[in-house]
Amino acid sequence: MTALLLGNPATAEVPYASYRRQVIESAQEEAQAAWRVRVAGKVGLACHVLMPSLRVATPEVPGPQYRFSLIVRTYHDPRVNNHDLGAEDVAMLNLAWLDGHIFDGTTQLHAEDRWEAIRAVYDFPGLLVYDAALAGELPQGYAGRTEGVTMSTDGAGWVELGCAESGAAIFYTVDGSTPLRPANAGEATTAALYAGPFQVADGTLVRCLALAAGKLPSQESRATIKMI
């Protein structure tokens, strides 16, 4: 999800990071964590992709269908923001960018329609904070996440990728971008489908993930290739 948001040209100057509740100990630390992902020129705005929640949509039938909810939280510090965009603007852009995305034919995201899709959050003194909420359905028999990719190199720049999951396709990039297959037709991507060992220059960052039919993509693997 974070990778998809990073691909939105309308919010290219806004840093995004996934949020892990277990490393945040207080509301103040939650706000400060947004600024830890800042880079030069990106001041005053930041977004967290919050950990998703899961509900049982059909509890009275075998193999229940699940409904998950996802929140993208935007923090805006008006004292230092050097962008034309504010928290509400970014929240609306996040919602519009993710609405309708389909993940490998398994789940389609849409703006939350059971409560507010855009909601102001007042728990952070001094900051303007907005949540964009989306939801999607997981089909019965949902099989989980694809196994991860293994990567090996021979010291001469040749890279070999593998996945323990039978039939999984491996996508990779060598330009530093996210190796994500387009979720919708017409989206641009630099990811290549792995077909065999390939050679890269010294210091190249290789990023890759695997994708099996009916499952979510694997966790991303990455390595900087060094010549010996």
DOTITOR-685519 format. One line per field, with one value per residue (C-alpha): residue in three letters; residue number from 1; x, y negated, z. Coordinates in steps of 0.2 Angstrom, whole numbers. Example, Ala and Ser with C-alpha at 12.3 -4.5 7.8 and 13.67 -1.06 7.14 Angstrom:
// DOTITOR-685519
resn (Ala; Ser)
resi (1; 2)
c1 (62; 68)
c2 (22; 5)
c3 (39; 36)
END
This chain:
// DOTITOR-685519
resn (Met; Thr; Ala; Leu; Leu; Leu; Gly; Asn; Pro; Ala; Thr; Ala; Glu; Val; Pro; Tyr; Ala; Ser; Tyr; Arg; Arg; Gln; Val; Ile; Glu; Ser; Ala; Gln; Glu; Glu; Ala; Gln; Ala; Ala; Trp; Arg; Val; Arg; Val; Ala; Gly; Lys; Val; Gly; Leu; Ala; Cys; His; Val; Leu; Met; Pro; Ser; Leu; Arg; Val; Ala; Thr; Pro; Glu; Val; Pro; Gly; Pro; Gln; Tyr; Arg; Phe; Ser; Leu; Ile; Val; Arg; Thr; Tyr; His; Asp; Pro; Arg; Val; Asn; Asn; His; Asp; Leu; Gly; Ala; Glu; Asp; Val; Ala; Met; Leu; Asn; Leu; Ala; Trp; Leu; Asp; Gly; His; Ile; Phe; Asp; Gly; Thr; Thr; Gln; Leu; His; Ala; Glu; Asp; Arg; Trp; Glu; Ala; Ile; Arg; Ala; Val; Tyr; Asp; Phe; Pro; Gly; Leu; Leu; Val; Tyr; Asp; Ala; Ala; Leu; Ala; Gly; Glu; Leu; Pro; Gln; Gly; Tyr; Ala; Gly; Arg; Thr; Glu; Gly; Val; Thr; Met; Ser; Thr; Asp; Gly; Ala; Gly; Trp; Val; Glu; Leu; Gly; Cys; Ala; Glu; Ser; Gly; Ala; Ala; Ile; Phe; Tyr; Thr; Val; Asp; Gly; Ser; Thr; Pro; Leu; Arg; Pro; Ala; Asn; Ala; Gly; Glu; Ala; Thr; Thr; Ala; Ala; Leu; Tyr; Ala; Gly; Pro; Phe; Gln; Val; Ala; Asp; Gly; Thr; Leu; Val; Arg; Cys; Leu; Ala; Leu; Ala; Ala; Gly; Lys; Leu; Pro; Ser; Gln; Glu; Ser; Arg; Ala; Thr; Ile; Lys; Met; Ile)
resi (1; 2; 3; 4; 5; 6; 7; 8; 9; 10; 11; 12; 13; 14; 15; 16; 17; 18; 19; 20; 21; 22; 23; 24; 25; 26; 27; 28; 29; 30; 31; 32; 33; 34; 35; 36; 37; 38; 39; 40; 41; 42; 43; 44; 45; 46; 47; 48; 49; 50; 51; 52; 53; 54; 55; 56; 57; 58; 59; 60; 61; 62; 63; 64; 65; 66; 67; 68; 69; 70; 71; 72; 73; 74; 75; 76; 77; 78; 79; 80; 81; 82; 83; 84; 85; 86; 87; 88; 89; 90; 91; 92; 93; 94; 95; 96; 97; 98; 99; 100; 101; 102; 103; 104; 105; 106; 107; 108; 109; 110; 111; 112; 113; 114; 115; 116; 117; 118; 119; 120; 121; 122; 123; 124; 125; 126; 127; 128; 129; 130; 131; 132; 133; 134; 135; 136; 137; 138; 139; 140; 141; 142; 143; 144; 145; 146; 147; 148; 149; 150; 151; 152; 153; 154; 155; 156; 157; 158; 159; 160; 161; 162; 163; 164; 165; 166; 167; 168; 169; 170; 171; 172; 173; 174; 175; 176; 177; 178; 179; 180; 181; 182; 183; 184; 185; 186; 187; 188; 189; 190; 191; 192; 193; 194; 195; 196; 197; 198; 199; 200; 201; 202; 203; 204; 205; 206; 207; 208; 209; 210; 211; 212; 213; 214; 215; 216; 217; 218; 219; 220; 221; 222; 223; 224; 225; 226; 227; 228)
c1 (0; 14; 22; 6; 5; 23; 18; 5; 12; 0; 9; 26; 33; 25; 34; 25; 29; 20; 15; 19; 9; 21; 35; 25; 23; 13; 3; 17; 29; 16; 16; 35; 37; 30; 45; 58; 54; 57; 70; 77; 64; 49; 45; 29; 19; 20; 9; 7; -1; -9; -10; -26; -41; -51; -69; -80; -93; -102; -100; -115; -107; -93; -77; -82; -79; -68; -69; -54; -52; -37; -32; -19; -16; -9; 0; 2; 13; 7; 22; 35; 25; 33; 20; 4; -5; -12; -18; -35; -29; -17; -30; -42; -28; -24; -42; -44; -28; -32; -50; -54; -37; -37; -24; -21; -40; -42; -47; -54; -52; -65; -68; -76; -95; -100; -92; -82; -70; -61; -60; -51; -41; -39; -27; -11; -9; -1; -4; -18; -22; -34; -37; -42; -52; -54; -61; -60; -67; -57; -65; -69; -54; -42; -25; -14; 3; 15; 32; 47; 60; 78; 92; 110; 125; 141; 152; 153; 136; 125; 110; 98; 81; 70; 54; 49; 31; 26; 20; 24; 30; 44; 45; 61; 68; 86; 83; 78; 59; 46; 45; 26; 16; 3; -13; -24; -22; -12; -1; 17; 30; 49; 47; 53; 46; 60; 65; 82; 99; 103; 119; 120; 133; 143; 132; 115; 101; 90; 72; 60; 44; 34; 16; 6; -12; -25; -13; -6; 12; 27; 37; 49; 67; 82; 101; 115; 125; 144; 158; 172)
c2 (0; -12; -8; -12; -29; -33; -31; -45; -60; -72; -69; -66; -78; -70; -56; -40; -26; -11; -12; 1; -2; 9; -4; -19; -22; -38; -50; -62; -49; -45; -63; -64; -47; -56; -68; -54; -49; -67; -70; -86; -97; -88; -98; -99; -85; -66; -51; -35; -19; -12; 6; 13; 20; 35; 39; 55; 50; 66; 75; 87; 97; 109; 100; 83; 68; 54; 36; 26; 7; -3; -21; -33; -47; -63; -75; -93; -105; -123; -131; -123; -117; -123; -115; -122; -106; -103; -88; -88; -90; -76; -65; -68; -64; -48; -43; -46; -37; -21; -20; -7; 2; 21; 32; 47; 50; 53; 37; 20; 5; -8; -23; -18; -20; -14; -29; -44; -42; -58; -62; -75; -69; -81; -71; -80; -97; -109; -98; -97; -78; -70; -51; -44; -27; -14; 4; 20; 37; 53; 68; 84; 96; 81; 90; 76; 69; 76; 83; 72; 70; 77; 68; 74; 66; 73; 58; 53; 44; 59; 60; 75; 74; 88; 92; 107; 105; 115; 104; 88; 74; 63; 45; 34; 17; 11; -8; -9; -10; 2; 19; 18; 24; 12; 14; 6; 5; -10; -12; -14; -3; 1; 18; 33; 50; 62; 75; 80; 73; 55; 44; 27; 14; 13; 4; 8; 9; 24; 24; 39; 47; 63; 64; 80; 81; 78; 71; 55; 50; 56; 45; 36; 42; 30; 30; 19; 29; 28; 34; 45)
c3 (0; 4; -13; -22; -13; -17; -35; -35; -45; -36; -19; -25; -13; 2; 12; 16; 28; 35; 53; 66; 82; 93; 91; 95; 114; 115; 105; 105; 98; 85; 78; 79; 70; 54; 54; 55; 37; 30; 17; 11; 3; 10; 26; 36; 28; 31; 29; 38; 32; 47; 51; 43; 53; 48; 50; 47; 34; 33; 50; 48; 33; 31; 25; 30; 19; 27; 25; 29; 32; 29; 35; 28; 40; 35; 47; 43; 53; 47; 56; 44; 29; 13; 1; -6; 0; 17; 27; 20; 2; 4; 12; -3; -15; -6; -6; -25; -29; -20; -24; -36; -35; -38; -30; -42; -44; -25; -17; -24; -13; -12; -1; 16; 15; 32; 41; 36; 21; 26; 45; 55; 70; 84; 95; 90; 97; 85; 70; 57; 55; 43; 39; 23; 25; 13; 13; 3; 3; 4; -4; 4; 3; 4; 4; 12; 6; -7; -1; -1; -14; -12; -20; -24; -34; -40; -36; -55; -56; -60; -50; -48; -40; -33; -24; -15; -20; -35; -50; -42; -54; -48; -52; -50; -53; -54; -54; -36; -39; -31; -40; -41; -55; -60; -51; -64; -83; -90; -74; -78; -69; -72; -64; -75; -74; -69; -83; -78; -71; -76; -74; -66; -63; -46; -33; -41; -29; -34; -27; -30; -24; -29; -34; -34; -41; -28; -15; -9; -15; -5; 6; -4; -4; -9; -10; -16; -28; -25; -37; -29)
END
